[in-house]
Amino acid sequence: MLSLDNAFTDEDVQDFTDRVRRFLGLSSEELVKITAEPKIDGLSLSLTYEEGKLVRGATRGDGTVGEDVTAIARTLPDVPETLTGTGWPDRIEIRGEEYMSNDDFAALNAAEEAAGRKLYMNPRNAAAGGLRQKDPRVTAQRPLKFFAYAWGDVSAPFAETQIEAVMALKAWGFQTNDLFQGHDAVDGLLKAYRDMVERRAGLGYDIDGVVYKVNRLDWQDRLGKVSRFPRWAIAHKFPAEKAVTTIEVIDIQVGRTGSLTPVARLTPVTVGGVVVSNATLHNEEEIERLDVRIGDQVEIQRAGDVIPQVLRVMNPDRADRADPFEMPHICPECGSAAVREIDDKGKADVRRRCTGGLICPAQVKERLKHFVSRKAL
């Protein structure tokens, strides 16, 4: 199960359609129909049916191996135990997105708060937690939903276009997205994108972009894939959401290599459906560039809708600002000297590092965590 390459600008979308034409050897006059659909911010789910009956549910995992969630998948009301209609292949893997609506998420968190339990950060985390429950009875109590939009392994062809295939999924008993539609030109794709940007807040579920796919399946086969992405599809991501909040304090974290990283502790604020209370300031050169100080109001965004970052100070000219922040020259964890190394050209490293090595408890802890991590041990 591959990922999708990203587009961020109108030009990126035009480049995508131009690449499709070049790869297929099409003239500029030949019609290339491309579908557009909301990119649901949920958890990918693979459902395998044999003779029309559900035999396995699996998460995306690393794209090759995922978790077996068959018992959990059977509890989802949008996942049919047996396919309806006719025309389905003897074996087919249906792919889609498991998610939670905003109203259901609010109700779930209200119930969690009343029970004195920890609240979920956003609908996606709540949906992922539901799919990974060990007890299917717990998942059955979660208001989880599922949109079908694709397929993987299949024993026989069942459609000639993406549109026909999605219509077939709907006929077989799956929920498909009503905003899915085909377009004959880039202008239509961009209009659909801007329409979904405007609709985003009122859809009732989270989306983080629009997915474009070449409509003809024989062209999809010819286009194939690169290492991680299909050439026939791309995700047009929404701009990162922004918010304004206050820096309450700046802490220093010591990493595995001894680097001292300043972290802004923020007055909690919701950005893109997630409560953000921390943002990295990277290093002292970044602090100097932004001129960030304790007590400042700052504009933040979640870069790629994931990592919180400080964009700018909102009130840099106010009279009562705190003194400029200075990075410590002594490691706050072990008391060793913290220095910026000088390279052969006399330029200082952007990072200040603790010189304590393994006498520094923070470095010991972070090195041990790295040693036993998935990418290491």
Long-range contacts (C-beta under 8 A, 24 or more apart in sequence): 1-44, 1-46, 1-60, 1-63, 1-64, 1-66, 1-95, 1-152, 2-63, 2-225, 2-228, 2-229, 2-230, 3-63, 3-228, 3-229, 4-211, 4-229, 4-230, 4-233, 4-234, 4-235, 5-229, 5-233, 5-234, 5-235, 6-209, 6-234, 6-235, 6-236, 6-237, 7-212, 7-234, 7-235, 7-236, 7-237, 8-236, 8-237, 10-186, 10-190, 12-234, 12-236, 13-186, 13-189, 13-190, 13-193, 13-212, 13-234, 13-236, 14-186, 16-212, 16-234, 17-186, 17-189, 19-231, 20-214, 20-219, 20-223, 20-231, 20-232, 23-222, 23-223, 23-231, 24-219, 24-222, 24-223, 31-184, 32-184, 32-214, 33-161, 33-182, 33-183, 33-184, 33-214, 33-215, 33-216, 34-182, 34-183, 34-189, 34-212, 34-213, 34-214, 34-215, 35-162, 35-163, 35-166, 35-180, 35-181, 35-182, 35-183, 35-212, 35-213, 35-215, 36-180, 36-181, 36-182, 36-183, 36-188, 36-189, 36-192, 36-193, 36-210, 36-211, 36-212, 37-149, 37-177, 37-179, 37-180, 37-181, 37-210, 37-211, 37-213, 38-177, 38-179, 38-196, 38-203, 38-207, 38-209, 38-210, 38-211, 39-207, 39-208, 39-209, 39-210, 39-211, 39-235, 39-237, 40-97, 40-99, 40-147, 40-177, 40-205, 40-206, 40-207, 41-99, 41-123, 41-124, 41-205, 41-206, 41-207, 41-208, 42-97, 42-98, 42-99, 42-100, 42-123, 42-124, 42-127, 42-147, 42-205, 42-206, 43-97, 43-98, 43-99, 43-124, 43-127, 43-128, 43-131, 44-95, 44-96, 44-97, 44-98, 45-69, 45-73, 45-95, 45-96, 45-97, 45-98, 45-131, 45-146, 46-93, 46-94, 46-95, 46-152, 47-73, 47-79, 47-93, 47-94, 47-95, 47-96, 48-91, 48-92, 48-93, 48-94, 48-153, 49-83, 49-88, 49-91, 49-92, 49-93, 49-94, 50-90, 50-91, 51-90, 52-82, 52-83, 52-88, 53-81, 53-82, 53-83, 54-79, 54-80, 54-81, 54-82, 59-131, 59-132, 63-228, 67-132, 69-131, 69-132, 71-136, 72-130, 72-131, 72-132, 72-133, 72-136, 72-139, 74-136, 75-136, 75-137, 75-139, 75-140, 76-139, 76-144, 76-145, 76-146, 77-145, 78-145, 78-146, 78-147, 78-174, 78-175, 79-146, 79-174, 80-172, 80-173, 80-174, 83-172, 83-173, 84-171, 84-172, 84-173, 85-171, 85-172, 85-173, 87-158, 87-168, 87-171, 88-158, 88-168, 88-172, 89-154, 89-155, 89-156, 89-157, 89-158, 90-155, 90-156, 91-153, 91-154, 91-155, 92-151, 92-153, 92-154, 92-155, 92-158, 93-151, 93-152, 93-153, 93-154, 94-148, 94-150, 94-151, 94-169, 94-174, 95-148, 95-149, 95-150, 95-151, 95-152, 96-146, 96-147, 96-148, 96-149, 96-150, 96-174, 97-146, 97-147, 97-149, 98-127, 98-130, 98-131, 98-144, 98-145, 98-146, 99-123, 99-124, 99-127, 99-144, 99-145, 99-146, 99-147, 99-205, 99-206, 100-124, 100-126, 100-127, 100-130, 100-142, 100-143, 100-144, 100-145, 100-205, 101-143, 101-145, 101-204, 101-205, 102-204, 102-205, 102-206, 103-204, 104-143, 107-143, 108-142, 108-143, 121-274, 121-275, 122-206, 122-273, 122-274, 123-205, 123-206, 123-273, 124-206, 145-175, 145-205, 146-174, 146-175, 147-174, 147-175, 147-176, 147-177, 148-174, 148-175, 148-176, 149-176, 149-177, 149-180, 149-211, 157-217, 159-217, 160-216, 160-217, 160-218, 161-215, 161-216, 161-217, 162-213, 162-214, 162-215, 162-216, 162-217, 162-220, 163-215, 165-217, 182-215, 189-236, 193-236, 197-238, 200-238, 206-273, 207-238, 208-237, 208-238, 208-305, 209-235, 209-236, 209-237, 209-238, 210-235, 210-236, 211-235, 211-236, 212-236, 237-304, 237-305, 238-305, 240-272, 240-301, 240-302, 240-303, 240-304, 240-305, 241-271, 241-272, 241-301, 241-302, 241-305, 242-271, 242-299, 242-300, 242-301, 242-311, 243-269, 243-270, 243-271, 243-276, 243-299, 243-300, 243-301, 244-269, 244-297, 244-298, 244-299, 244-300, 244-314, 245-269, 245-276, 245-297, 245-298, 245-300, 246-295, 246-296, 246-297, 246-298, 247-292, 247-293, 247-294, 247-295, 247-296, 247-298, 247-310, 248-294, 248-295, 249-294, 250-281, 250-287, 250-292, 250-294, 250-325, 252-327, 252-328, 252-332, 253-362, 254-331, 254-332, 254-333, 254-354, 254-360, 254-362, 254-363, 254-366, 255-362, 255-363, 255-366, 256-363, 256-366, 256-367, 256-369, 256-370, 257-353, 257-363, 258-331, 258-353, 258-354, 258-355, 258-356, 258-357, 258-360, 258-363, 259-283, 259-351, 259-352, 259-353, 259-354, 260-327, 260-328, 260-331, 260-332, 260-338, 260-351, 260-352, 260-353, 260-354, 261-351, 262-287, 262-325, 262-327, 264-292, 264-298, 264-310, 266-298, 266-300, 269-300, 271-300, 271-301, 271-302, 271-308, 272-302, 272-305, 274-302, 276-300, 276-302, 276-308, 278-308, 279-308, 279-309, 279-310, 280-307, 280-308, 280-309, 281-310, 283-350, 283-351, 283-352, 284-327, 284-350, 284-352, 285-350, 287-325, 287-327, 288-324, 291-316, 291-324, 292-325, 293-321, 293-322, 293-323, 293-324, 293-325, 294-322, 294-325, 295-320, 295-321, 295-322, 296-321, 296-322, 327-352, 331-355, 331-356, 331-360, 331-362, 333-360, 333-361, 333-362, 333-363, 334-359, 334-360, 334-361, 334-362, 336-360
